[in-house]
């Protein structure tokens, strides 16, 4: 996919999720970041809950802070991508 196609897909998913943006992702982001953001937005709520469970097991204090400060981390512009990336990193480290 071209970068412009990725941007269009990203913006469509943002609109579908009811979000204005994801923290750190914009039209000037590289293709890898856009693909990661699209994967994050394509995650269902159940998958995001599973990612949060991984974060809770590995980083209990981070989980506590996110849950205290955000009524719904799945709809928060920075918490959603943070939980997704952190869980993905934990799973990648575990598999190596």
C-alpha positions as CSV (number, residue, x, y, z in Angstrom):
1,X,0.0,0.0,0.0
2,X,1.1,3.5,-0.6
3,X,1.5,6.0,2.2
4,X,-1.5,7.9,1.0
5,X,-3.7,4.7,1.1
6,X,-2.4,4.0,4.6
7,X,-3.4,7.5,5.7
8,X,-6.8,7.1,4.2
9,X,-7.3,3.7,5.9
10,X,-6.0,5.1,9.3
11,X,-8.3,8.1,9.1
12,X,-11.3,5.9,8.2
13,X,-10.6,3.6,11.2
14,X,-10.2,6.7,13.5
15,X,-13.6,7.9,12.4
16,X,-15.1,4.4,12.9
17,X,-13.6,4.2,16.5
18,X,-14.8,7.7,17.3
19,X,-11.2,9.0,18.0
20,X,-9.6,12.2,16.8
21,X,-6.1,10.8,16.6
22,X,-3.7,8.3,18.2
23,X,-0.8,9.8,20.1
24,X,2.3,10.4,17.9
25,X,0.6,9.4,14.7
26,X,-0.1,11.9,12.0
27,X,0.1,12.4,8.2
28,X,3.9,12.9,8.5
29,X,4.4,9.5,10.3
30,X,6.3,6.8,8.4
31,X,4.6,3.8,6.9
32,X,5.7,1.5,9.7
33,X,4.1,3.7,12.3
34,X,0.9,4.0,10.2
35,X,0.7,0.2,9.8
36,X,1.1,-0.2,13.5
37,X,-1.6,2.3,14.2
38,X,-3.9,0.6,11.8
39,X,-3.3,-2.7,13.5
40,X,-4.1,-1.1,16.8
41,X,-7.3,0.4,15.6
42,X,-8.4,-2.9,14.0
43,X,-8.1,-4.7,17.4
44,X,-11.5,-5.5,18.9
45,X,-12.4,-4.5,22.4
46,X,-11.8,-8.1,23.5
47,X,-8.3,-8.1,22.0
48,X,-7.5,-4.8,23.7
49,X,-8.7,-6.3,27.1
50,X,-6.3,-9.2,26.5
51,X,-3.5,-6.7,25.8
52,X,-4.4,-4.8,29.0
53,X,-4.2,-8.1,30.9
54,X,-0.6,-8.6,29.6
55,X,0.3,-5.0,30.7
56,X,-1.3,-5.7,34.1
57,X,0.7,-8.8,34.7
58,X,4.0,-7.3,33.6
59,X,3.6,-3.7,34.7
60,X,1.1,-3.5,37.6
61,X,1.8,0.2,38.4
62,X,1.3,1.3,34.8
63,X,-2.0,-0.6,34.7
64,X,-3.1,1.0,37.9
65,X,-2.3,4.5,36.6
66,X,-4.1,3.9,33.3
67,X,-7.2,2.6,35.0
68,X,-7.2,5.5,37.5
69,X,-6.7,8.2,34.9
70,X,-8.8,6.9,32.1
71,X,-12.4,5.8,32.2
72,X,-12.0,3.8,29.0
73,X,-8.4,3.2,27.9
74,X,-9.7,1.9,24.5
75,X,-11.0,5.3,23.6
76,X,-8.1,7.3,25.0
77,X,-5.8,8.7,22.2
78,X,-2.5,7.8,24.0
79,X,-3.5,4.9,26.3
80,X,-4.8,2.7,23.5
81,X,-1.6,2.8,21.4
82,X,0.5,2.5,24.5
83,X,-1.2,-0.6,25.8
84,X,-1.1,-2.1,22.3
85,X,2.6,-1.4,21.8
86,X,3.6,-2.5,25.3
87,X,1.7,-5.8,25.0
88,X,3.1,-6.4,21.5
89,X,6.6,-5.8,22.9
90,X,6.1,-8.2,25.9
91,X,4.9,-10.9,23.6
92,X,7.8,-10.4,21.2
93,X,10.3,-10.6,24.1
94,X,8.7,-13.7,25.4
95,X,8.8,-15.5,22.1
96,X,12.6,-14.9,21.7
